[in-house]
Amino acid sequence: MLCLCAVVAYGQNYPDIYLRGAMTDNWSALDEYRFAREGNLYSLHLDRLDGEFKIADADWDVADFGSPSGVMTIAHNSSFELAGKGSNLKADNLTDITLKFIYEPGDASITLVTDGEPDNERPVQGLSGTLPVLYINVYTDETLSALDNEVIDMNLDHKNYFTNARYYLDTNGCEWLKELGATDLGSKDEPLALQIKARGNWTRIGFSKKPFKLKLDKKASMLGMSKSKHYALLAHADDNRGYLRNFTGFELGKRIGLPWTPSQQPVEVVINGDYRGLYFLTESIRIDSDRVDIEELDDNCSDPALASGGYLVELDNYDEDNQIRLDERTCTDVPYLDKLRITFDTPEEYSELQRRFVTDQFTAMNNAVGDNSDVLWSYLDLDDAARYYIVEEIISHIEAYHGSTYLYRDRGADRKWHFSPLWDCGNAFNGPTDDFFYRHGPYGNTWIPSMRCNDTFNAKVKATWLWFMANEYEGIADDIALYTSRLKAAAAADRRRWADAPVPSGGQSVSDNTDIDRRRDEVLAHLNAKTAWLKGQFGDYSAGTYTEPERDTTPAAALPDYLSTGVEEIGADVDGHATYYNLQGMPVANPGAGIYIERRGSQTRKVVINK
């Protein structure tokens, strides 16, 4: 329990101060809501507090305290900085609560402290009760004695982890998720540890409903998804298409056979006792055996035998420090030509050797993308490039290839870069149904207009399209209809939560999906119109029988001379014309027996000296 020590003051004229709000007869100053005073310590105990309120004197004159910015929800066992002439405070049916603050006449601000235990049997106000519920409490310190409501402040402006947090996940009787392996995790009495931070760029700063990144203390399979410590909690605050943008893109990615596409499941979220609405618990992009399944490479690796992979990078739309930037080449007119930004995801920090290799790889691809030859396909996997493009084209995703576009490369001399995994289809269905999306995007759609000038790519796209549409696409409409039916009640609850919520400066309101049936029909109409138009561009898949195309056999480009693929035995003698380095990159004047990096002119290799 929090406490404030009373400071007895003499000779001061302290006013009567009241809780005034929705519960006090239209914001009246009533005796039953007057704070008791002991010196400069004011306190008020209530059996129940619900709705919006402020703390003020009878005339709204001497004292008038509220939230410094926008309507702020208070909770049990917390402290809040209040400002004079501030906005309203809000309580969601709190019970058995004591409010305390210290006030000196003329104070421009006070610290409100809330004491009292919440009623553990009282359901959180606002929940639809139709989906699993993820409960998260974030605390100010490791004692877990006071809640930290910065995590739910609409002006949260950083991406630092809140490290003192606990969670439990209640599947809430959702049988369809239990069939996928979903189980309860933790409980109200025995919550589990996690860390939570805000994620995203515009979606983080532009909306009161924030997306989050979760890092569990121990690996868990959340709602039947792959076991991991790392998940994203996506708000989809800007998705006014019935929450179907990511769902449709991800479902098509799985159906078309991209190497790995994240899974996500709907969940209602409660943070610090506050209902935060409908969210989408999503597998984070990670290098792992059941996510992006490649060799994981350490930061700052200088070993030529390892530095060919694995790499996970993002084609980004923001300048970052851990990034390589090139001038994008093109062979066709595009509405917007942008920088090619290759942001390091895993590993996050590159040695000079790693930076050199990745720069050389993307320079080679950038130079080849404008040529109608097969050079590009010696660096870039043709099949996954075609499959990735078909998905983005079907959903008319005008931001595709601009940001949140991932590629990976595994370790080895015979490996290529792959377009995968799909992520953030946030501008899906914003493009036309009767033209290619990249002709209408307001952003730079890196490479894809030039790739569409390549005969080999176009042939692969058409063959993959015919197979996919004839064999794997059917059923997507049924999946969409079932999905939206499961979201319907929670979408209405989300709207009730956010309809009148304040908006960050320069931001926008959370999207309204209460008419989710109409939004579903709009998405289905878009898909039907777009696939009908693409049938005329890529071929009529209903006119025959089509099998999955064989994988491209273009040989991978050779690794550069400064990388090696293994350890080579060279005997006892040390050539005086070579220089030697240990595996940490430090020069060795007189190498004895061991493993070294040998450099001879422009040649570099990893060797074993056995003298």
Secondary structure, DSSP 4 states (H G I P E B T S, - for coil): ----------S--PPP-EEEETTTTTT---GGGBPEEETTEEEEEEEEEEEEEEEE-TTSSS-EEEBSSS-EE--SSEEEEEEET-B-EEEEEEEEEEEEEE--TT-SEEEEEEES---TTSPPTT--SSS-EEEEEEBSSTT--SB-GGGG-TT------EEEEEEEEE-TT-HHHHTTT---BS-SSS-EEEEEEE--SHHHHS-SS--EEEEEEEEE-GGGS--EEEEEEE--TT--STT-HHHHHHHHHHHHT-S----EEEEEEEETTEEEEEEEEEE---BSTTSB-S----TT---TTTTT--EEEEE-SS--SSEEEEEPP-SS--S---EEEEEEEESSS--HHHHHHHHHHHHHHHHHTTSSSSSGGGTB-HHHHHHHHHHHHHTT-TTTTTSSEEEEE-SSTT--EEE------TTTT-S-SSS-GGGT-SS---SHHHHTT-HHHHHHHHHHHHHHHHHTSTTHHHHHHHHHHHHHHHHHHHHHHHTT----TT--PPPP-TTHHHHHHHHHHHHHHHHHHHHHHH--GGGS---PPPPP-PPPPPPPTT--SSEEE--S---TT-EEE-TTS-EESS--SEEEEEEETTEEEEEEE--
